[in-house]
Amino acid sequence: MTIITFRPENAWLRPKLDAGWWRWVLRFFGYGVVVGLLLISAAAPRQERLRLAYEIAQLREEVNALQRQVQELELARHRLLAPTALEGFLPLLGLELPQASQVYYLTPEGQLLSWEPPPHEGKP
């Protein structure tokens, strides 16, 4: 004997997937974007300040190197223009030291006087 029974679809027993998980994912993605933007906006000025500090330090080093180079060049110029160094070049240039009769000086009153060598004590 066959018993015909009613077998309903049990769809009403199976829970359907909730479509709200998409909202949850989008909401937390949006929160992540907002937090990321806040962190970037807080870090960007500090990063710019740090970059400028490094640039200033590099420029200071360059200035110090140029100042050392200027000092070295001034020292070389003073060595080349020293009277003792120039004295060796006089014969090469056809020059000679001035005689005592060729030396003159200007007084504060505006008079031009010739220089007289001091008398030698050993000669009468």
C-alpha positions in Angstrom: 0.0 0.0 0.0 1.3 3.4 -0.9 0.8 6.3 1.4 0.8 9.6 -0.3 2.2 12.2 2.0 2.7 15.9 1.7 6.4 16.7 1.4 6.7 20.5 1.4 9.7 22.3 0.1 11.7 23.1 3.2 12.9 26.4 1.8 11.3 28.2 4.7 13.6 26.2 7.1 16.8 27.0 5.4 18.1 30.5 6.3 18.8 32.6 3.3 22.1 34.4 3.1 21.9 37.8 4.4 22.7 40.5 1.8 23.6 42.9 4.6 27.2 41.7 4.7 28.0 43.9 1.6 27.0 46.9 3.7 29.2 45.7 6.5 32.2 45.3 4.1 31.6 48.7 2.5 31.2 50.4 5.8 34.5 49.0 7.2 36.2 49.8 3.9 35.0 53.3 4.2 36.2 53.6 7.8 39.6 52.2 6.7 39.8 54.9 4.0 38.9 57.6 6.5 41.5 56.4 9.1 44.1 56.1 6.3 43.5 59.7 5.2 43.7 60.9 8.8 47.1 59.2 9.2 48.4 60.5 6.0 47.2 64.1 6.8 49.0 63.8 10.2 52.2 62.4 8.8 52.6 64.5 5.6 53.6 67.8 7.4 56.1 66.0 9.5 57.6 64.3 6.5 57.9 67.7 4.7 59.5 69.2 7.8 62.0 66.3 7.9 62.8 66.6 4.2 63.5 70.3 4.7 65.7 69.6 7.7 67.8 67.2 5.7 68.0 69.7 2.8 69.1 72.5 5.2 71.8 70.2 6.7 73.0 69.4 3.3 73.2 73.1 2.3 75.1 73.9 5.6 77.6 71.2 4.7 78.0 72.7 1.3 78.4 76.2 2.7 81.1 75.0 5.1 82.9 73.2 2.3 82.9 76.4 0.2 84.1 78.5 3.2 87.0 76.1 3.7 87.8 76.3 0.0 87.7 80.2 0.2 90.0 80.1 3.2 92.4 77.8 1.4 92.4 80.0 -1.7 93.0 83.1 0.5 95.9 81.4 2.2 97.4 80.4 -1.1 97.0 84.0 -2.4 98.7 85.4 0.7 101.6 82.9 0.3 102.0 84.0 -3.3 101.9 87.7 -2.5 104.2 87.5 0.5 107.1 89.9 0.1 109.6 87.1 0.7 108.0 85.0 -2.1 107.9 88.0 -4.5 111.6 88.9 -3.7 112.7 85.7 -5.4 110.9 86.7 -8.6 112.5 90.2 -8.9 115.5 89.2 -11.0 113.3 87.0 -13.3 111.1 90.1 -14.0 114.1 92.4 -14.5 113.3 94.4 -11.3 115.6 95.4 -8.5 115.0 96.7 -5.0 114.6 100.5 -4.7 117.5 102.6 -3.5 117.2 104.7 -0.4 117.1 107.9 -2.5 114.1 106.6 -4.3 111.9 106.0 -1.2 109.5 108.8 -0.3 106.8 109.0 2.3 103.8 111.3 2.9 103.4 113.1 6.2 100.0 113.7 7.9 100.4 117.4 6.8 100.5 116.4 3.2 104.3 116.9 2.6 106.2 114.4 0.5 109.6 113.7 2.1 112.5 111.5 1.1 113.5 108.8 3.4 117.0 109.2 4.9 118.7 106.1 6.1 120.0 106.1 9.7 123.7 106.9 10.1 125.9 103.9 10.5 127.6 103.9 13.8 130.8 102.1 12.6 131.7 104.7 9.9 132.8 108.3 10.5 
